[in-house]
Amino acid sequence: MKTKTFIVQGMHCTSCAFMIESDLEDEGVKAHCNYAKQTLEVEFDEKKISEKTIREVVLQAGYQIV
């Protein structure tokens, strides 16, 4: 398992964070967003999902990820 923290721009409330967490958890990723800090911490199995896919999920949800 790998843990990585990303900066996510555009989250304005807990609903934003919840939506990102839900979308990632559907992909098998353990995710925790903090909208106040604009961070996303994920724990994932690199054999099942790539960082690129995680980034794509966040982008498809309408947020920028650094």
CHARMM-style PDB file with segment names, atoms N, HN, CA, C and O in Angstrom:
ATOM      1  N   MET     1       0.843  -1.182   0.000  1.00  0.00      PROA
ATOM      2  CA  MET     1       0.000   0.000   0.000  1.00  0.00      PROA
ATOM      3  C   MET     1       0.887   1.244   0.000  1.00  0.00      PROA
ATOM      4  O   MET     1       1.933   1.288   0.649  1.00  0.00      PROA
ATOM      5  N   LYS     2       0.450   2.225  -0.728  1.00  0.00      PROA
ATOM      6  HN  LYS     2      -0.400   2.190  -1.255  1.00  0.00      PROA
ATOM      7  CA  LYS     2       1.179   3.485  -0.817  1.00  0.00      PROA
ATOM      8  C   LYS     2       0.282   4.602  -0.285  1.00  0.00      PROA
ATOM      9  O   LYS     2      -0.930   4.588  -0.500  1.00  0.00      PROA
ATOM     10  N   THR     3       0.876   5.556   0.403  1.00  0.00      PROA
ATOM     11  HN  THR     3       1.861   5.567   0.579  1.00  0.00      PROA
ATOM     12  CA  THR     3       0.147   6.726   0.884  1.00  0.00      PROA
ATOM     13  C   THR     3       0.728   7.965   0.227  1.00  0.00      PROA
ATOM     14  O   THR     3       1.946   8.128   0.162  1.00  0.00      PROA
ATOM     15  N   LYS     4      -0.141   8.834  -0.256  1.00  0.00      PROA
ATOM     16  HN  LYS     4      -1.131   8.702  -0.203  1.00  0.00      PROA
ATOM     17  CA  LYS     4       0.302  10.054  -0.923  1.00  0.00      PROA
ATOM     18  C   LYS     4      -0.667  11.175  -0.590  1.00  0.00      PROA
ATOM     19  O   LYS     4      -1.871  10.955  -0.462  1.00  0.00      PROA
ATOM     20  N   THR     5      -0.130  12.373  -0.452  1.00  0.00      PROA
ATOM     21  HN  THR     5       0.849  12.552  -0.556  1.00  0.00      PROA
ATOM     22  CA  THR     5      -0.943  13.559  -0.201  1.00  0.00      PROA
ATOM     23  C   THR     5      -0.858  14.482  -1.407  1.00  0.00      PROA
ATOM     24  O   THR     5       0.224  14.765  -1.921  1.00  0.00      PROA
ATOM     25  N   PHE     6      -2.028  14.945  -1.847  1.00  0.00      PROA
ATOM     26  HN  PHE     6      -2.907  14.715  -1.429  1.00  0.00      PROA
ATOM     27  CA  PHE     6      -2.134  15.864  -2.974  1.00  0.00      PROA
ATOM     28  C   PHE     6      -2.749  17.176  -2.498  1.00  0.00      PROA
ATOM     29  O   PHE     6      -3.461  17.214  -1.494  1.00  0.00      PROA
ATOM     30  N   ILE     7      -2.466  18.246  -3.230  1.00  0.00      PROA
ATOM     31  HN  ILE     7      -1.888  18.215  -4.045  1.00  0.00      PROA
ATOM     32  CA  ILE     7      -3.155  19.512  -3.033  1.00  0.00      PROA
ATOM     33  C   ILE     7      -4.296  19.538  -4.036  1.00  0.00      PROA
ATOM     34  O   ILE     7      -4.088  19.305  -5.227  1.00  0.00      PROA
ATOM     35  N   VAL     8      -5.515  19.825  -3.551  1.00  0.00      PROA
ATOM     36  HN  VAL     8      -5.683  20.014  -2.584  1.00  0.00      PROA
ATOM     37  CA  VAL     8      -6.688  19.885  -4.414  1.00  0.00      PROA
ATOM     38  C   VAL     8      -7.252  21.300  -4.351  1.00  0.00      PROA
ATOM     39  O   VAL     8      -7.607  21.789  -3.278  1.00  0.00      PROA
ATOM     40  N   GLN     9      -7.331  21.937  -5.483  1.00  0.00      PROA
ATOM     41  HN  GLN     9      -7.043  21.540  -6.355  1.00  0.00      PROA
ATOM     42  CA  GLN     9      -7.841  23.301  -5.548  1.00  0.00      PROA
ATOM     43  C   GLN     9      -9.304  23.290  -5.963  1.00  0.00      PROA
ATOM     44  O   GLN     9      -9.712  22.523  -6.835  1.00  0.00      PROA
ATOM     45  N   GLY    10     -10.083  24.153  -5.324  1.00  0.00      PROA
ATOM     46  HN  GLY    10      -9.751  24.776  -4.616  1.00  0.00      PROA
ATOM     47  CA  GLY    10     -11.477  24.300  -5.707  1.00  0.00      PROA
ATOM     48  C   GLY    10     -12.483  23.731  -4.732  1.00  0.00      PROA
ATOM     49  O   GLY    10     -13.686  23.883  -4.940  1.00  0.00      PROA
ATOM     50  N   MET    11     -12.023  23.071  -3.659  1.00  0.00      PROA
ATOM     51  HN  MET    11     -11.045  22.948  -3.490  1.00  0.00      PROA
ATOM     52  CA  MET    11     -12.962  22.575  -2.653  1.00  0.00      PROA
ATOM     53  C   MET    11     -13.423  23.748  -1.790  1.00  0.00      PROA
ATOM     54  O   MET    11     -12.600  24.511  -1.285  1.00  0.00      PROA
ATOM     55  N   HSD    12     -14.749  23.891  -1.620  1.00  0.00      PROA
ATOM     56  HN  HSD    12     -15.418  23.271  -2.031  1.00  0.00      PROA
ATOM     57  CA  HSD    12     -15.288  25.010  -0.862  1.00  0.00      PROA
ATOM     58  C   HSD    12     -15.989  24.600   0.428  1.00  0.00      PROA
ATOM     59  O   HSD    12     -16.263  25.441   1.285  1.00  0.00      PROA
ATOM     60  N   CYS    13     -16.281  23.298   0.567  1.00  0.00      PROA
ATOM     61  HN  CYS    13     -16.058  22.615  -0.129  1.00  0.00      PROA
ATOM     62  CA  CYS    13     -17.055  22.866   1.732  1.00  0.00      PROA
ATOM     63  C   CYS    13     -16.857  21.363   1.959  1.00  0.00      PROA
ATOM     64  O   CYS    13     -16.167  20.689   1.196  1.00  0.00      PROA
ATOM     65  N   THR    14     -17.472  20.868   3.011  1.00  0.00      PROA
ATOM     66  HN  THR    14     -18.033  21.416   3.631  1.00  0.00      PROA
ATOM     67  CA  THR    14     -17.352  19.442   3.318  1.00  0.00      PROA
ATOM     68  C   THR    14     -18.012  18.579   2.243  1.00  0.00      PROA
ATOM     69  O   THR    14     -17.598  17.440   2.026  1.00  0.00      PROA
ATOM     70  N   SER    15     -19.023  19.105   1.575  1.00  0.00      PROA
ATOM     71  HN  SER    15     -19.360  20.030   1.751  1.00  0.00      PROA
ATOM     72  CA  SER    15     -19.666  18.338   0.501  1.00  0.00      PROA
ATOM     73  C   SER    15     -18.698  18.097  -0.656  1.00  0.00      PROA
ATOM     74  O   SER    15     -18.704  17.028  -1.266  1.00  0.00      PROA
ATOM     75  N   CYS    16     -17.874  19.088  -0.950  1.00  0.00      PROA
ATOM     76  HN  CYS    16     -17.869  19.956  -0.454  1.00  0.00      PROA
ATOM     77  CA  CYS    16     -16.850  18.924  -1.993  1.00  0.00      PROA
ATOM     78  C   CYS    16     -15.903  17.791  -1.605  1.00  0.00      PROA
ATOM     79  O   CYS    16     -15.616  16.900  -2.404  1.00  0.00      PROA
ATOM     80  N   ALA    17     -15.428  17.843  -0.373  1.00  0.00      PROA
ATOM     81  HN  ALA    17     -15.661  18.567   0.277  1.00  0.00      PROA
ATOM     82  CA  ALA    17     -14.498  16.819   0.112  1.00  0.00      PROA
ATOM     83  C   ALA    17     -15.156  15.444   0.099  1.00  0.00      PROA
ATOM     84  O   ALA    17     -14.535  14.463  -0.311  1.00  0.00      PROA
ATOM     85  N   PHE    18     -16.400  15.367   0.541  1.00  0.00      PROA
ATOM     86  HN  PHE    18     -16.904  16.164   0.874  1.00  0.00      PROA
ATOM     87  CA  PHE    18     -17.114  14.097   0.576  1.00  0.00      PROA
ATOM     88  C   PHE    18     -17.280  13.509  -0.822  1.00  0.00      PROA
ATOM     89  O   PHE    18     -17.157  12.298  -1.007  1.00  0.00      PROA
ATOM     90  N   MET    19     -17.557  14.360  -1.801  1.00  0.00      PROA
ATOM     91  HN  MET    19     -17.658  15.344  -1.651  1.00  0.00      PROA
ATOM     92  CA  MET    19     -17.746  13.878  -3.165  1.00  0.00      PROA
ATOM     93  C   MET    19     -16.450  13.259  -3.703  1.00  0.00      PROA
ATOM     94  O   MET    19     -16.484  12.201  -4.333  1.00  0.00      PROA
ATOM     95  N   ILE    20     -15.321  13.908  -3.460  1.00  0.00      PROA
ATOM     96  HN  ILE    20     -15.294  14.767  -2.949  1.00  0.00      PROA
ATOM     97  CA  ILE    20     -14.043  13.375  -3.919  1.00  0.00      PROA
ATOM     98  C   ILE    20     -13.748  12.051  -3.221  1.00  0.00      PROA
ATOM     99  O   ILE    20     -13.351  11.079  -3.864  1.00  0.00      PROA
ATOM    100  N   GLU    21     -13.943  12.014  -1.899  1.00  0.00      PROA
ATOM    101  HN  GLU    21     -14.266  12.803  -1.377  1.00  0.00      PROA
ATOM    102  CA  GLU    21     -13.711  10.778  -1.141  1.00  0.00      PROA
ATOM    103  C   GLU    21     -14.576   9.643  -1.681  1.00  0.00      PROA
ATOM    104  O   GLU    21     -14.090   8.529  -1.877  1.00  0.00      PROA
ATOM    105  N   SER    22     -15.838   9.918  -1.917  1.00  0.00      PROA
ATOM    106  HN  SER    22     -16.233  10.823  -1.757  1.00  0.00      PROA
ATOM    107  CA  SER    22     -16.766   8.889  -2.409  1.00  0.00      PROA
ATOM    108  C   SER    22     -16.350   8.371  -3.783  1.00  0.00      PROA
ATOM    109  O   SER    22     -16.360   7.165  -4.026  1.00  0.00      PROA
ATOM    110  N   ASP    23     -15.984   9.286  -4.680  1.00  0.00      PROA
ATOM    111  HN  ASP    23     -15.976  10.266  -4.483  1.00  0.00      PROA
ATOM    112  CA  ASP    23     -15.574   8.884  -6.025  1.00  0.00      PROA
ATOM    113  C   ASP    23     -14.337   7.997  -5.971  1.00  0.00      PROA
ATOM    114  O   ASP    23     -14.246   7.015  -6.707  1.00  0.00      PROA
ATOM    115  N   LEU    24     -13.386   8.335  -5.108  1.00  0.00      PROA
ATOM    116  HN  LEU    24     -13.459   9.134  -4.511  1.00  0.00      PROA
ATOM    117  CA  LEU    24     -12.157   7.545  -5.005  1.00  0.00      PROA
ATOM    118  C   LEU    24     -12.404   6.210  -4.315  1.00  0.00      PROA
ATOM    119  O   LEU    24     -11.826   5.193  -4.699  1.00  0.00      PROA
ATOM    120  N   GLU    25     -13.260   6.211  -3.298  1.00  0.00      PROA
ATOM    121  HN  GLU    25     -13.729   7.037  -2.986  1.00  0.00      PROA
ATOM    122  CA  GLU    25     -13.545   4.962  -2.592  1.00  0.00      PROA
ATOM    123  C   GLU    25     -14.251   3.972  -3.507  1.00  0.00      PROA
ATOM    124  O   GLU    25     -14.107   2.762  -3.335  1.00  0.00      PROA
ATOM    125  N   ASP    26     -15.016   4.473  -4.479  1.00  0.00      PROA
ATOM    126  HN  ASP    26     -15.133   5.456  -4.618  1.00  0.00      PROA
ATOM    127  CA  ASP    26     -15.630   3.595  -5.483  1.00  0.00      PROA
ATOM    128  C   ASP    26     -14.564   2.882  -6.311  1.00  0.00      PROA
ATOM    129  O   ASP    26     -14.811   1.812  -6.867  1.00  0.00      PROA
ATOM    130  N   GLU    27     -13.378   3.483  -6.389  1.00  0.00      PROA
ATOM    131  HN  GLU    27     -13.177   4.352  -5.937  1.00  0.00      PROA
ATOM    132  CA  GLU    27     -12.259   2.907  -7.139  1.00  0.00      PROA
ATOM    133  C   GLU    27     -11.357   2.037  -6.260  1.00  0.00      PROA
ATOM    134  O   GLU    27     -10.348   1.521  -6.739  1.00  0.00      PROA
ATOM    135  N   GLY    28     -11.706   1.869  -4.985  1.00  0.00      PROA
ATOM    136  HN  GLY    28     -12.526   2.289  -4.596  1.00  0.00      PROA
ATOM    137  CA  GLY    28     -10.919   1.032  -4.088  1.00  0.00      PROA
ATOM    138  C   GLY    28      -9.816   1.762  -3.351  1.00  0.00      PROA
ATOM    139  O   GLY    28      -8.891   1.134  -2.835  1.00  0.00      PROA
ATOM    140  N   VAL    29      -9.903   3.086  -3.296  1.00  0.00      PROA
ATOM    141  HN  VAL    29     -10.654   3.596  -3.715  1.00  0.00      PROA
ATOM    142  CA  VAL    29      -8.886   3.917  -2.646  1.00  0.00      PROA
ATOM    143  C   VAL    29      -9.423   4.405  -1.310  1.00  0.00      PROA
ATOM    144  O   VAL    29     -10.574   4.832  -1.219  1.00  0.00      PROA
ATOM    145  N   LYS    30      -8.596   4.342  -0.276  1.00  0.00      PROA
ATOM    146  HN  LYS    30      -7.662   3.995  -0.350  1.00  0.00      PROA
ATOM    147  CA  LYS    30      -8.958   4.959   1.001  1.00  0.00      PROA
ATOM    148  C   LYS    30      -8.562   6.423   0.891  1.00  0.00      PROA
ATOM    149  O   LYS    30      -7.395   6.740   0.664  1.00  0.00      PROA
ATOM    150  N   ALA    31      -9.534   7.314   1.051  1.00  0.00      PROA
ATOM    151  HN  ALA    31     -10.483   7.056   1.235  1.00  0.00      PROA
ATOM    152  CA  ALA    31      -9.277   8.736   0.828  1.00  0.00      PROA
ATOM    153  C   ALA    31      -9.784   9.576   1.986  1.00  0.00      PROA
ATOM    154  O   ALA    31     -10.811   9.277   2.595  1.00  0.00      PROA
ATOM    155  N   HSD    32      -9.035  10.642   2.277  1.00  0.00      PROA
ATOM    156  HN  HSD    32      -8.201  10.885   1.782  1.00  0.00      PROA
ATOM    157  CA  HSD    32      -9.463  11.616   3.272  1.00  0.00      PROA
ATOM    158  C   HSD    32      -9.142  13.006   2.738  1.00  0.00      PROA
ATOM    159  O   HSD    32      -7.982  13.340   2.496  1.00  0.00      PROA
ATOM    160  N   CYS    33     -10.193  13.815   2.556  1.00  0.00      PROA
ATOM    161  HN  CYS    33     -11.135  13.544   2.753  1.00  0.00      PROA
ATOM    162  CA  CYS    33     -10.038  15.188   2.082  1.00  0.00      PROA
ATOM    163  C   CYS    33     -10.225  16.151   3.246  1.00  0.00      PROA
ATOM    164  O   CYS    33     -11.048  15.928   4.134  1.00  0.00      PROA
ATOM    165  N   ASN    34      -9.452  17.211   3.222  1.00  0.00      PROA
ATOM    166  HN  ASN    34      -8.783  17.392   2.501  1.00  0.00      PROA
ATOM    167  CA  ASN    34      -9.626  18.308   4.174  1.00  0.00      PROA
ATOM    168  C   ASN    34      -9.804  19.564   3.340  1.00  0.00      PROA
ATOM    169  O   ASN    34      -8.834  20.104   2.807  1.00  0.00      PROA
ATOM    170  N   TYR    35     -11.046  20.031   3.226  1.00  0.00      PROA
ATOM    171  HN  TYR    35     -11.834  19.593   3.658  1.00  0.00      PROA
ATOM    172  CA  TYR    35     -11.303  21.169   2.352  1.00  0.00      PROA
ATOM    173  C   TYR    35     -10.659  22.446   2.879  1.00  0.00      PROA
ATOM    174  O   TYR    35     -10.260  23.298   2.084  1.00  0.00      PROA
ATOM    175  N   ALA    36     -10.545  22.602   4.191  1.00  0.00      PROA
ATOM    176  HN  ALA    36     -10.869  21.911   4.837  1.00  0.00      PROA
ATOM    177  CA  ALA    36      -9.939  23.809   4.764  1.00  0.00      PROA
ATOM    178  C   ALA    36      -8.453  23.911   4.407  1.00  0.00      PROA
ATOM    179  O   ALA    36      -7.936  25.002   4.165  1.00  0.00      PROA
ATOM    180  N   LYS    37      -7.780  22.766   4.377  1.00  0.00      PROA
ATOM    181  HN  LYS    37      -8.200  21.879   4.573  1.00  0.00      PROA
ATOM    182  CA  LYS    37      -6.352  22.740   4.032  1.00  0.00      PROA
ATOM    183  C   LYS    37      -6.126  22.478   2.549  1.00  0.00      PROA
ATOM    184  O   LYS    37      -4.999  22.563   2.061  1.00  0.00      PROA
ATOM    185  N   GLN    38      -7.218  22.154   1.824  1.00  0.00      PROA
ATOM    186  HN  GLN    38      -8.134  22.085   2.221  1.00  0.00      PROA
ATOM    187  CA  GLN    38      -7.154  21.843   0.400  1.00  0.00      PROA
ATOM    188  C   GLN    38      -6.252  20.631   0.134  1.00  0.00      PROA
ATOM    189  O   GLN    38      -5.490  20.617  -0.833  1.00  0.00      PROA
ATOM    190  N   THR    39      -6.347  19.616   1.001  1.00  0.00      PROA
ATOM    191  HN  THR    39      -6.966  19.627   1.786  1.00  0.00      PROA
ATOM    192  CA  THR    39      -5.510  18.427   0.838  1.00  0.00      PROA
ATOM    193  C   THR    39      -6.355  17.167   0.637  1.00  0.00      PROA
ATOM    194  O   THR    39      -7.507  17.077   1.062  1.00  0.00      PROA
ATOM    195  N   LEU    40      -5.738  16.223  -0.017  1.00  0.00      PROA
ATOM    196  HN  LEU    40      -4.803  16.296  -0.362  1.00  0.00      PROA
ATOM    197  CA  LEU    40      -6.313  14.899  -0.224  1.00  0.00      PROA
ATOM    198  C   LEU    40      -5.235  13.888   0.117  1.00  0.00      PROA
ATOM    199  O   LEU    40      -4.171  13.869  -0.503  1.00  0.00      PROA
ATOM    200  N   GLU    41      -5.510  13.052   1.102  1.00  0.00      PROA
ATOM    201  HN  GLU    41      -6.373  13.068   1.606  1.00  0.00      PROA
ATOM    202  CA  GLU    41      -4.584  11.980   1.451  1.00  0.00      PROA
ATOM    203  C   GLU    41      -5.214  10.670   1.019  1.00  0.00      PROA
ATOM    204  O   GLU    41      -6.351  10.361   1.374  1.00  0.00      PROA
ATOM    205  N   VAL    42      -4.457   9.907   0.248  1.00  0.00      PROA
ATOM    206  HN  VAL    42      -3.533  10.158  -0.041  1.00  0.00      PROA
ATOM    207  CA  VAL    42      -4.968   8.641  -0.263  1.00  0.00      PROA
ATOM    208  C   VAL    42      -4.036   7.497   0.112  1.00  0.00      PROA
ATOM    209  O   VAL    42      -2.817   7.655   0.170  1.00  0.00      PROA
ATOM    210  N   GLU    43      -4.641   6.348   0.364  1.00  0.00      PROA
ATOM    211  HN  GLU    43      -5.632   6.220   0.317  1.00  0.00      PROA
ATOM    212  CA  GLU    43      -3.910   5.108   0.567  1.00  0.00      PROA
ATOM    213  C   GLU    43      -4.429   4.147  -0.496  1.00  0.00      PROA
ATOM    214  O   GLU    43      -5.630   3.890  -0.583  1.00  0.00      PROA
ATOM    215  N   PHE    44      -3.515   3.622  -1.297  1.00  0.00      PROA
ATOM    216  HN  PHE    44      -2.540   3.831  -1.226  1.00  0.00      PROA
ATOM    217  CA  PHE    44      -3.946   2.796  -2.420  1.00  0.00      PROA
ATOM    218  C   PHE    44      -2.922   1.723  -2.746  1.00  0.00      PROA
ATOM    219  O   PHE    44      -1.749   1.819  -2.386  1.00  0.00      PROA
ATOM    220  N   ASP    45      -3.400   0.705  -3.435  1.00  0.00      PROA
ATOM    221  HN  ASP    45      -4.353   0.627  -3.727  1.00  0.00      PROA
ATOM    222  CA  ASP    45      -2.560  -0.393  -3.890  1.00  0.00      PROA
ATOM    223  C   ASP    45      -2.140  -0.084  -5.325  1.00  0.00      PROA
ATOM    224  O   ASP    45      -2.976  -0.048  -6.227  1.00  0.00      PROA
ATOM    225  N   GLU    46      -0.861   0.136  -5.529  1.00  0.00      PROA
ATOM    226  HN  GLU    46      -0.181   0.107  -4.796  1.00  0.00      PROA
ATOM    227  CA  GLU    46      -0.350   0.503  -6.853  1.00  0.00      PROA
ATOM    228  C   GLU    46      -0.589  -0.578  -7.902  1.00  0.00      PROA
ATOM    229  O   GLU    46      -0.544  -0.299  -9.100  1.00  0.00      PROA
ATOM    230  N   LYS    47      -0.840  -1.801  -7.464  1.00  0.00      PROA
ATOM    231  HN  LYS    47      -0.876  -2.028  -6.490  1.00  0.00      PROA
ATOM    232  CA  LYS    47      -1.120  -2.882  -8.406  1.00  0.00      PROA
ATOM    233  C   LYS    47      -2.549  -2.801  -8.932  1.00  0.00      PROA
ATOM    234  O   LYS    47      -2.866  -3.379  -9.972  1.00  0.00      PROA
ATOM    235  N   LYS    48      -3.415  -2.079  -8.209  1.00  0.00      PROA
ATOM    236  HN  LYS    48      -3.157  -1.610  -7.364  1.00  0.00      PROA
ATOM    237  CA  LYS    48      -4.828  -1.996  -8.589  1.00  0.00      PROA
ATOM    238  C   LYS    48      -5.206  -0.654  -9.221  1.00  0.00      PROA
ATOM    239  O   LYS    48      -6.111  -0.590 -10.053  1.00  0.00      PROA
ATOM    240  N   ILE    49      -4.513   0.414  -8.824  1.00  0.00      PROA
ATOM    241  HN  ILE    49      -3.778   0.362  -8.148  1.00  0.00      PROA
ATOM    242  CA  ILE    49      -4.848   1.740  -9.336  1.00  0.00      PROA
ATOM    243  C   ILE    49      -3.582   2.592  -9.340  1.00  0.00      PROA
ATOM    244  O   ILE    49      -2.738   2.470  -8.452  1.00  0.00      PROA
ATOM    245  N   SER    50      -3.459   3.449 -10.340  1.00  0.00      PROA
ATOM    246  HN  SER    50      -4.145   3.548 -11.061  1.00  0.00      PROA
ATOM    247  CA  SER    50      -2.272   4.294 -10.465  1.00  0.00      PROA
ATOM    248  C   SER    50      -2.562   5.708  -9.960  1.00  0.00      PROA
ATOM    249  O   SER    50      -3.715   6.107  -9.799  1.00  0.00      PROA
ATOM    250  N   GLU    51      -1.488   6.449  -9.718  1.00  0.00      PROA
ATOM    251  HN  GLU    51      -0.551   6.125  -9.849  1.00  0.00      PROA
ATOM    252  CA  GLU    51      -1.645   7.859  -9.337  1.00  0.00      PROA
ATOM    253  C   GLU    51      -2.346   8.619 -10.454  1.00  0.00      PROA
ATOM    254  O   GLU    51      -3.145   9.519 -10.195  1.00  0.00      PROA
ATOM    255  N   LYS    52      -2.046   8.255 -11.693  1.00  0.00      PROA
ATOM    256  HN  LYS    52      -1.398   7.524 -11.903  1.00  0.00      PROA
ATOM    257  CA  LYS    52      -2.670   8.914 -12.838  1.00  0.00      PROA
ATOM    258  C   LYS    52      -4.186   8.750 -12.791  1.00  0.00      PROA
ATOM    259  O   LYS    52      -4.919   9.708 -13.037  1.00  0.00      PROA
ATOM    260  N   THR    53      -4.653   7.563 -12.481  1.00  0.00      PROA
ATOM    261  HN  THR    53      -4.057   6.786 -12.281  1.00  0.00      PROA
ATOM    262  CA  THR    53      -6.097   7.322 -12.391  1.00  0.00      PROA
ATOM    263  C   THR    53      -6.710   8.116 -11.242  1.00  0.00      PROA
ATOM    264  O   THR    53      -7.807   8.657 -11.380  1.00  0.00      PROA
ATOM    265  N   ILE    54      -6.016   8.190 -10.117  1.00  0.00      PROA
ATOM    266  HN  ILE    54      -5.125   7.750 -10.005  1.00  0.00      PROA
ATOM    267  CA  ILE    54      -6.503   8.983  -8.976  1.00  0.00      PROA
ATOM    268  C   ILE    54      -6.657  10.441  -9.400  1.00  0.00      PROA
ATOM    269  O   ILE    54      -7.670  11.074  -9.106  1.00  0.00      PROA
ATOM    270  N   ARG    55      -5.652  10.967 -10.090  1.00  0.00      PROA
ATOM    271  HN  ARG    55      -4.829  10.452 -10.329  1.00  0.00      PROA
ATOM    272  CA  ARG    55      -5.718  12.348 -10.580  1.00  0.00      PROA
ATOM    273  C   ARG    55      -6.909  12.536 -11.529  1.00  0.00      PROA
ATOM    274  O   ARG    55      -7.616  13.541 -11.451  1.00  0.00      PROA
ATOM    275  N   GLU    56      -7.122  11.578 -12.410  1.00  0.00      PROA
ATOM    276  HN  GLU    56      -6.548  10.761 -12.473  1.00  0.00      PROA
ATOM    277  CA  GLU    56      -8.226  11.667 -13.373  1.00  0.00      PROA
ATOM    278  C   GLU    56      -9.577  11.685 -12.677  1.00  0.00      PROA
ATOM    279  O   GLU    56     -10.474  12.423 -13.084  1.00  0.00      PROA
ATOM    280  N   VAL    57      -9.733  10.880 -11.631  1.00  0.00      PROA
ATOM    281  HN  VAL    57      -9.004  10.280 -11.300  1.00  0.00      PROA
ATOM    282  CA  VAL    57     -10.995  10.846 -10.877  1.00  0.00      PROA
ATOM    283  C   VAL    57     -11.276  12.216 -10.263  1.00  0.00      PROA
ATOM    284  O   VAL    57     -12.405  12.706 -10.315  1.00  0.00      PROA
ATOM    285  N   VAL    58     -10.253  12.827  -9.684  1.00  0.00      PROA
ATOM    286  HN  VAL    58      -9.336  12.429  -9.642  1.00  0.00      PROA
ATOM    287  CA  VAL    58     -10.410  14.151  -9.066  1.00  0.00      PROA
ATOM    288  C   VAL    58     -10.730  15.204 -10.135  1.00  0.00      PROA
ATOM    289  O   VAL    58     -11.594  16.057  -9.931  1.00  0.00      PROA
ATOM    290  N   LEU    59     -10.041  15.140 -11.256  1.00  0.00      PROA
ATOM    291  HN  LEU    59      -9.340  14.447 -11.421  1.00  0.00      PROA
ATOM    292  CA  LEU    59     -10.302  16.087 -12.344  1.00  0.00      PROA
ATOM    293  C   LEU    59     -11.717  15.928 -12.882  1.00  0.00      PROA
ATOM    294  O   LEU    59     -12.386  16.921 -13.168  1.00  0.00      PROA
ATOM    295  N   GLN    60     -12.178  14.688 -13.023  1.00  0.00      PROA
ATOM    296  HN  GLN    60     -11.635  13.882 -12.791  1.00  0.00      PROA
ATOM    297  CA  GLN    60     -13.541  14.445 -13.530  1.00  0.00      PROA
ATOM    298  C   GLN    60     -14.596  14.958 -12.554  1.00  0.00      PROA
ATOM    299  O   GLN    60     -15.712  15.289 -12.955  1.00  0.00      PROA
ATOM    300  N   ALA    61     -14.240  15.022 -11.275  1.00  0.00      PROA
ATOM    301  HN  ALA    61     -13.334  14.753 -10.949  1.00  0.00      PROA
ATOM    302  CA  ALA    61     -15.164  15.555 -10.275  1.00  0.00      PROA
ATOM    303  C   ALA    61     -15.211  17.084 -10.327  1.00  0.00      PROA
ATOM    304  O   ALA    61     -16.057  17.702  -9.680  1.00  0.00      PROA
ATOM    305  N   GLY    62     -14.300  17.696 -11.097  1.00  0.00      PROA
ATOM    306  HN  GLY    62     -13.613  17.194 -11.623  1.00  0.00      PROA
ATOM    307  CA  GLY    62     -14.340  19.140 -11.295  1.00  0.00      PROA
ATOM    308  C   GLY    62     -13.346  19.931 -10.457  1.00  0.00      PROA
ATOM    309  O   GLY    62     -13.520  21.134 -10.265  1.00  0.00      PROA
ATOM    310  N   TYR    63     -12.314  19.274  -9.959  1.00  0.00      PROA
ATOM    311  HN  TYR    63     -12.173  18.297 -10.115  1.00  0.00      PROA
ATOM    312  CA  TYR    63     -11.321  19.939  -9.110  1.00  0.00      PROA
ATOM    313  C   TYR    63      -9.935  19.830  -9.732  1.00  0.00      PROA
ATOM    314  O   TYR    63      -9.655  18.908 -10.498  1.00  0.00      PROA
ATOM    315  N   GLN    64      -9.079  20.777  -9.395  1.00  0.00      PROA
ATOM    316  HN  GLN    64      -9.307  21.526  -8.773  1.00  0.00      PROA
ATOM    317  CA  GLN    64      -7.693  20.747  -9.842  1.00  0.00      PROA
ATOM    318  C   GLN    64      -6.856  20.033  -8.800  1.00  0.00      PROA
ATOM    319  O   GLN    64      -7.076  20.216  -7.602  1.00  0.00      PROA
ATOM    320  N   ILE    65      -5.907  19.228  -9.228  1.00  0.00      PROA
ATOM    321  HN  ILE    65      -5.729  19.079 -10.201  1.00  0.00      PROA
ATOM    322  CA  ILE    65      -5.062  18.479  -8.308  1.00  0.00      PROA
ATOM    323  C   ILE    65      -3.597  18.767  -8.642  1.00  0.00      PROA
ATOM    324  O   ILE    65      -3.192  18.768  -9.805  1.00  0.00      PROA
ATOM    325  N   VAL    66      -2.824  19.008  -7.593  1.00  0.00      PROA
ATOM    326  HN  VAL    66      -3.153  19.007  -6.649  1.00  0.00      PROA
ATOM    327  CA  VAL    66      -1.403  19.329  -7.759  1.00  0.00      PROA
ATOM    328  C   VAL    66      -0.578  18.157  -7.276  1.00  0.00      PROA
ATOM    329  OT1 VAL    66       0.651  18.207  -7.323  1.00  0.00      PROA
TER     330      VAL     66
END
